[in-house]
Amino acid sequence: MVIYVPAIIWIISAIVCYYIAKARKVKSNVMRNLIVVALGPLAIPLVFFAKPEKSIDPKMKKNAQST
């Protein structure tokens, strides 16, 4: 049973990273996924350094089209 504890921690940290990245609208790619798998719990702070996707405000997009 003790052998499974690190694996459980690794899986939980990957899930936490996924939800943090999803909330911050960070685009997922292969490199980021490999970092999460390789670093495990240490990858959680790295998610906060990732730049979120640029989203266009619908109001700004509407104003740009009307001019």
Backbone as a printed PyTorch tensor [residue, N CA C, xyz], in Angstrom:
tensor([[[  0.8200,  -1.2020,   0.0000],
         [  0.0000,   0.0000,   0.0000],
         [  0.8600,   1.2610,   0.0000]],

        [[  1.9860,   1.2420,   0.6640],
         [  2.8630,   2.4150,   0.7330],
         [  3.4360,   2.7440,  -0.6450]],

        [[  3.5770,   1.7470,  -1.4840],
         [  4.1360,   1.9580,  -2.8220],
         [  3.2160,   2.8290,  -3.6630]],

        [[  1.9260,   2.7690,  -3.4280],
         [  0.9610,   3.5060,  -4.2410],
         [  0.8260,   4.9760,  -3.8530]],

        [[  1.3170,   5.3670,  -2.7020],
         [  1.1620,   6.7480,  -2.2330],
         [  1.8120,   7.7540,  -3.1900]],

        [[  3.0540,   7.5600,  -3.6360],
         [  3.6220,   8.5320,  -4.5910],
         [  2.8410,   8.5950,  -5.9010]],

        [[  2.3520,   7.4670,  -6.3630],
         [  1.5690,   7.4660,  -7.6050],
         [  0.2660,   8.2340,  -7.4240]],

        [[ -0.3630,   8.0760,  -6.2800],
         [ -1.6040,   8.7910,  -6.0030],
         [ -1.3410,  10.2940,  -5.9250]],

        [[ -0.2470,  10.6820,  -5.2850],
         [  0.1170,  12.0990,  -5.1850],
         [  0.3840,  12.6720,  -6.5770]],

        [[  1.0780,  11.9090,  -7.4320],
         [  1.3780,  12.3470,  -8.7880],
         [  0.0860,  12.5570,  -9.5860]],

        [[ -0.8500,  11.6300,  -9.4670],
         [ -2.1190,  11.7260, -10.1990],
         [ -2.9430,  12.9100,  -9.7030]],

        [[ -3.0060,  13.0740,  -8.3930],
         [ -3.7660,  14.2000,  -7.8340],
         [ -3.1560,  15.5250,  -8.2650]],

        [[ -1.8270,  15.6170,  -8.2880],
         [ -1.1910,  16.8670,  -8.7050],
         [ -1.4350,  17.1410, -10.1880]],

        [[ -1.4900,  16.1130, -11.0090],
         [ -1.7900,  16.3050, -12.4290],
         [ -3.2120,  16.8220, -12.6100]],

        [[ -4.1400,  16.3030, -11.8200],
         [ -5.5260,  16.7640, -11.8920],
         [ -5.6320,  18.2120, -11.4360]],

        [[ -4.9180,  18.5520, -10.3610],
         [ -4.9160,  19.9320,  -9.8710],
         [ -4.3280,  20.8700, -10.9240]],

        [[ -3.2290,  20.4750, -11.5600],
         [ -2.6260,  21.2910, -12.6170],
         [ -3.6000,  21.5050, -13.7690]],

        [[ -4.3200,  20.4620, -14.1400],
         [ -5.2850,  20.5570, -15.2270],
         [ -6.3720,  21.5780, -14.9100]],

        [[ -6.9230,  21.5100, -13.7080],
         [ -7.9990,  22.4220, -13.3410],
         [ -7.5170,  23.8590, -13.1650]],

        [[ -6.3080,  24.0420, -12.6680],
         [ -5.7600,  25.3990, -12.5500],
         [ -5.5310,  25.9820, -13.9410]],

        [[ -4.9660,  25.1820, -14.8340],
         [ -4.7220,  25.6500, -16.1980],
         [ -6.0320,  25.9450, -16.9180]],

        [[ -7.0300,  25.1260, -16.6910],
         [ -8.3270,  25.3440, -17.3200],
         [ -8.9660,  26.6360, -16.7970]],

        [[ -8.8470,  26.8890, -15.5050],
         [ -9.4110,  28.1060, -14.9220],
         [ -8.6820,  29.3530, -15.4120]],

        [[ -7.3830,  29.2410, -15.6530],
         [ -6.6030,  30.3870, -16.1290],
         [ -6.6010,  30.4920, -17.6490]],

        [[ -7.2630,  29.5570, -18.3310],
         [ -7.3580,  29.5070, -19.7930],
         [ -5.9850,  29.4110, -20.4390]],

        [[ -5.1560,  28.5110, -19.9100],
         [ -3.8360,  28.2610, -20.4710],
         [ -3.9780,  27.1800, -21.5260]],

        [[ -3.4520,  27.4410, -22.6990],
         [ -3.5340,  26.4770, -23.7840],
         [ -2.6150,  25.2970, -23.4860]],

        [[ -3.1570,  24.1120, -23.5840],
         [ -2.3890,  22.8970, -23.3050],
         [ -1.6550,  22.4590, -24.5670]],

        [[ -0.4250,  22.0150, -24.3870],
         [  0.3210,  21.4310, -25.4930],
         [  1.1330,  20.2540, -24.9650]],

        [[  1.8060,  19.5730, -25.8380],
         [  2.5250,  18.3570, -25.4670],
         [  3.6340,  18.6590, -24.4610]],

        [[  4.3410,  19.7430, -24.6500],
         [  5.4610,  20.0710, -23.7640],
         [  4.9890,  20.3190, -22.3380]],

        [[  3.9040,  21.0610, -22.1850],
         [  3.3860,  21.3180, -20.8390],
         [  2.8840,  20.0360, -20.1940]],

        [[  2.2700,  19.1790, -20.9820],
         [  1.7950,  17.9130, -20.4370],
         [  2.9550,  17.0420, -19.9640]],

        [[  4.0400,  17.0420, -20.7100],
         [  5.2140,  16.2580, -20.3010],
         [  5.8550,  16.8260, -19.0330]],

        [[  5.8460,  18.1390, -18.8980],
         [  6.3930,  18.7530, -17.6860],
         [  5.5730,  18.3440, -16.4710]],

        [[  4.2540,  18.3350, -16.6170],
         [  3.3930,  17.9220, -15.5020],
         [  3.6540,  16.4710, -15.1400]],

        [[  3.7990,  15.6220, -16.1360],
         [  4.0510,  14.2050, -15.8610],
         [  5.4170,  14.0120, -15.2160]],

        [[  6.4310,  14.7330, -15.6920],
         [  7.7890,  14.5400, -15.1790],
         [  7.9730,  15.1300, -13.7830]],

        [[  7.4070,  16.3070, -13.5320],
         [  7.6550,  16.9820, -12.2650],
         [  6.6440,  16.6630, -11.1790]],

        [[  5.4780,  16.2030, -11.5790],
         [  4.4660,  15.8440, -10.5900],
         [  4.0340,  17.0350,  -9.7630]],

        [[  4.1130,  16.9350,  -8.4400],
         [  3.6520,  18.0160,  -7.5640],
         [  4.4240,  19.3220,  -7.7340]],

        [[  5.6250,  19.2590,  -8.2230],
         [  6.4110,  20.4780,  -8.4250],
         [  5.9350,  21.2890,  -9.6140]],

        [[  5.0710,  20.7160, -10.4370],
         [  4.5710,  21.4280, -11.6170],
         [  3.4440,  22.3900, -11.2880]],

        [[  2.8330,  22.2610, -10.1300],
         [  1.7060,  23.1280,  -9.7800],
         [  2.1070,  24.6060,  -9.7820]],

        [[  3.2200,  25.0060,  -9.1670],
         [  3.5950,  26.4270,  -9.2470],
         [  3.9210,  26.8870, -10.6660]],

        [[  4.3930,  25.9850, -11.5170],
         [  4.7270,  26.3620, -12.8860],
         [  3.4940,  26.7190, -13.7060]],

        [[  2.3510,  26.1770, -13.3310],
         [  1.1160,  26.5040, -14.0460],
         [  0.7850,  27.9840, -13.8820]],

        [[  1.1210,  28.5440, -12.7320],
         [  0.8330,  29.9560, -12.5000],
         [  1.7280,  30.8730, -13.3210]],

        [[  2.8800,  30.3810, -13.7790],
         [  3.7680,  31.1860, -14.6060],
         [  3.4060,  31.1210, -16.0900]],

        [[  2.5780,  30.1580, -16.4750],
         [  2.1820,  30.0260, -17.8750],
         [  1.2600,  31.1740, -18.2630]],

        [[  1.4600,  31.6970, -19.4490],
         [  0.6460,  32.8110, -19.9250],
         [ -0.6970,  32.2840, -20.4110]],

        [[ -1.7710,  32.9050, -19.9760],
         [ -3.0880,  32.4900, -20.4770],
         [ -3.2810,  32.9230, -21.9290]],

        [[ -4.2280,  32.2540, -22.5980],
         [ -4.5540,  32.6170, -23.9730],
         [ -5.1300,  34.0160, -24.0110]],

        [[ -4.8780,  34.7050, -25.0870],
         [ -5.4840,  36.0230, -25.2590],
         [ -6.9120,  35.8170, -25.7410]],

        [[ -7.8250,  36.3660, -25.0130],
         [ -9.2170,  36.2750, -25.4310],
         [ -9.6960,  37.6600, -25.8270]],

        [[-10.4610,  37.6950, -26.8810],
         [-10.9910,  38.9630, -27.3660],
         [-12.3370,  39.1900, -26.7020]],

        [[-12.4570,  40.3450, -26.0980],
         [-13.7170,  40.7120, -25.4620],
         [-14.7780,  40.8490, -26.5550]],

        [[-15.9500,  40.2160, -26.4020],
         [-16.9750,  40.2980, -27.4500],
         [-17.3780,  41.7270, -27.7870]],

        [[-17.3880,  42.6200, -26.8000],
         [-17.7380,  44.0180, -27.0670],
         [-16.6870,  44.6880, -27.9460]],

        [[-15.4150,  44.3930, -27.6720],
         [-14.3430,  44.9810, -28.4590],
         [-14.3820,  44.4470, -29.8890]],

        [[-14.6840,  43.1800, -30.0330],
         [-14.7440,  42.5660, -31.3560],
         [-15.8800,  43.1810, -32.1650]],

        [[-17.0010,  43.4400, -31.5260],
         [-18.1540,  44.0390, -32.2060],
         [-17.8480,  45.4550, -32.6540]],

        [[-17.1560,  46.2220, -31.8020],
         [-16.7850,  47.6020, -32.1470],
         [-15.7800,  47.6370, -33.2880]],

        [[-14.8740,  46.6800, -33.3360],
         [-13.8640,  46.6480, -34.3860],
         [-14.4930,  46.3230, -35.7310]],

        [[-15.5250,  45.5050, -35.7480],
         [-16.1770,  45.1360, -36.9970],
         [-17.0570,  46.2600, -37.5340]],

        [[-17.6140,  47.0730, -36.6590],
         [-18.5340,  48.1210, -37.0990],
         [-17.8170,  49.3330, -37.6720]],

        [[-16.5220,  49.4830, -37.4270],
         [-15.8040,  50.6480, -37.9490],
         [-15.1820,  50.3930, -39.2710]]])
